[in-house]
């Protein structure tokens, strides 16, 4: 294997899908336009100290559970399309949840052969902060409900405009 080539974030996508059959991960995802930042999703595990009286110089530890830190804040450009589509997706996710169907999220990068997927509960968009003479950006929030996993790469497709 040669020297690794560092990647840029160009072409990365963030998408979602709602289960068609309860308990079955969707195979395709809808792209959420204009994401600007995705938080790190690589938590360090909590550590449990296992030092015994026999240790004479160093403290010993074992890894415990990883903490994803609550809701993920996805930075995104504010638009009417975002307000309409994000809140509609939240409504669809709530309706699906009543039928034991989950909402899945996908983080795709064109330079990787895998995508990261996880289930989560999206939070409806409120009123973002505004500043004078500025680009209007906001955060959308997703509370993860399972452990993230790497799967074969899936590129979320753009929503069909109607």
N, C-alpha and C positions, 0 to 999 in steps of 0.2 A: 504494500500500500504506500502511495506517495504522500507528499506533504498535503495536509488538509487545506481546503480553500474556504476561507471565512465567507459567510453569507451576509447579504444585506437583507433588509426587511421588504424590499421591493416585491410586490406581487403577493404578499401574505393576505389571507382572507379569514374572515370570521363568519361562520354560518350556523344555522339552526335547522332542526327537523323535529317533527312530532311523530311519535310512534304510530304506525298504522295498525299494528298488532301489539297489544300490551306485552311488554317484556322483550320485544325484539328491536334491536338497534336498527335505525333506518340506514339505507345504503346510499342515499343522496341527501344533500343539504342545500338550503337556500342561502345565498350570500346576503349578508347584511352590509349595505353600501357605506362607504366612507369611514371605516374604523381608522383611528389615528394612533391608538396605543392599546396594547394588551398587557396586563400585568404579568409578572413572573409567576409561573405555575410550577415551581420547582422547590417545594418547601423542604426545609431541613427537618429531620425527625426530632421530636422531643427525646430527651435522654434520661434514662433511669440510672442512678448511681448504684453500683453493685460492689463497692469497695468493702472488703472484709477485714477482719482484724489481722489476717495473714499478710495483707498488702503492707509493704514497708517503705515504698517510695512514691508510688503513683496511685491516683484515684482511678477506678475502673468504671465503665459505663456500658449500657446496652441501648440500642436504638428502640424507641417506643413508637407511638403513632405520629404521623405527620399532620400538621395543622395547616389547612388551606387558607385560614385567616378570615373566614366569613365570605361575604359577597365579593365577587370580583368586579372591579370598576373598569369597564371597557371605554376608553376615550374615543369619542366619535364626533363628527361634524353635525351640528344641528341643522335640521331642515324640516319642512312640512312633511316630506316623504318619510323621514325618520319618525316623527311624531305619530303619523298615521300607521305606518307599518309595524313599528315596535309595539305600540299599544294594542294593535290588532293581534300580533303574535302573542302578547301576554294574555289576551282574552282567549285565544285558541288553546294556549297552554293550560289555562284554568279549566276550560271545558274538557280537554283531554284528560286532565288529572282526575276528574270525576268518574272517568271510565278506566282508571288505573293505567293510563298511558302517560309516558314521560316525555319531556322535551329534552332533546339532545343538542349539544353545541359542538362545533368543530373548529379547530384552529389549523389552517392549512398553510404550508409554505412550499412554493414551487421548486425549491432546491432540496427538498427532503422526500424520501420515498415512503414516509409515514405522516399521518395527521394525528393530532391529539383530539380525543373526543371525551365528553363527560356529560352526565345528565345534570340538569339544574332547573331552578325556578327563576324565570325572569321577573323583574320588578318594573311595573309601569313607570313611564317617564313622567316626571314632574316638570316644574319650571326651572330651567337651568339659569345660572348666573349670567349676567351680561355686563359688558364694559364698553365704554365709548371707543369708537374707531378700532374695533377688533373683530377678528374672525370669531364666530359664535360656535364654540365647542362645548360639549357636555360629556357626561358619563352615563352609560346605561349599566345596570347592575344585574348580575346573575349570581344566585346563591347555589353553589355546587351541591349536588345530592348524592354523588358517588365518587369513587376514585377515578382520576383521569387515566386513560389508557391510550397507547399508541396502536393505531390500526393502519392497514394499507392506505396509502394516500387517497384522499377524497377532496376534490376541488369543488367547493360550493358554487352552484350556478346562480346567475343573476335572476332576480325575480321577474316573472312575466308581467309586463306592464299592460294594463287594461284600459 
